[in-house]
Amino acid sequence: MAVNKQWNHIWIESDSVAAVKAFESMKLPWWMKRRWASCRQKLLSCLLTSTWREVNFAADQAAKKATSESDELMHFCNGKPPWLYKWEDCHWRYFRIN
């Protein structure tokens, strides 16, 4: 999808540190390695990061929405999805305490 929309620089954020490490190190299942390598070749840059799902409001809502949907259903929205009612605000301060 990113390539079709000519998004050459993408940022993928996951709530799974293990998934991010697996994709960064290419320690993936055999059937996924070639597809991931092909995707990476088509992009100028791809940043992979992880964060707590509860801190990323949009991702948290998307995950909750996905659990109530069929496995085959995919949503593509140009702009804000209609079910997204809470997201990060650049005018607020957020804190992470470890």
N, C-alpha and C positions, 0 to 999 in steps of 0.2 A: 504494500500500500504506500509506503513512504517513497519508494522509487517512482511509482506511478504518479504521485503528486509532486514529484521533483523536489522532495525534501532530502537534501544531500547531507545535512548535518542533523542527526537525531540524538535525543537523550532518552534513554529507557531507564525508568526507575521501578524497582521491585521492592516488595516487602520481604524478599527472601535473600539473605546474604549468601546462602549456599548456591542459589541459582545464578546470582551475579558472578560468583567465583568460578562456577562451572563454565559459563559462557566466556568469561575472560581467559580462562586457561585452556579452553577447548576440550575439557574433560566432560564430554557430552555423550549420550547414547549414540551408537554408530549411525542410526538412521537420521540423526539430527545434525551431525557434524558437517556434511556436505551442504545442506540447506543453509546453515548459519554462515559458513564460509562464503557461499554465493551471495548472501545478503550483504555481508561485510564488504565484499569487493565492489558492490554497486554504490556504496556510500563513501562520501569524503571523510566523514567522521561519525563515530558512534560512541557516545558516553554511556556507560553502564554504572548505575549507582543503586544503593539500597537505603531504605529508610523504614522506620516503623510505619505500618499501615495506618495506625490511628493518628499519626502526625500529618499524613497526606490526606486531607479531607476528601478530595475528589477521588482518589484511588480507593479510599475506604467505602465511599458510596458506590463506586463502580463494582467493587467486589461484592457488596451486599446485593446489588441489583443482579449481578451474574448468578448468584446462588439461587435466585428465584426464577431463572430463565432456563430454557432448554439448552442442552449442550451444543446443539447445532446452530443456535441463533447467534448472530453477530450484529452489533450496532455500529453504524458509521454515521457520524454527525458532522456537518460543517458548522463549526461554532460550538456553543455550549449545549450539551444534551439537555432535553427538556426535563429529565428527572434529576439533574444536578442542581441542588438548591443551596449547597454550602461549599465554599472553596476557599483557598488561601487568599488572604487580603494583604497586599503589599504595605498597607498603612497600619497594620497591626504588628505587634511584637510577639513572637513565639519563642518559647524557651524549652530547651531540652536539658534535663537534669540527670546526670548519670550517677 
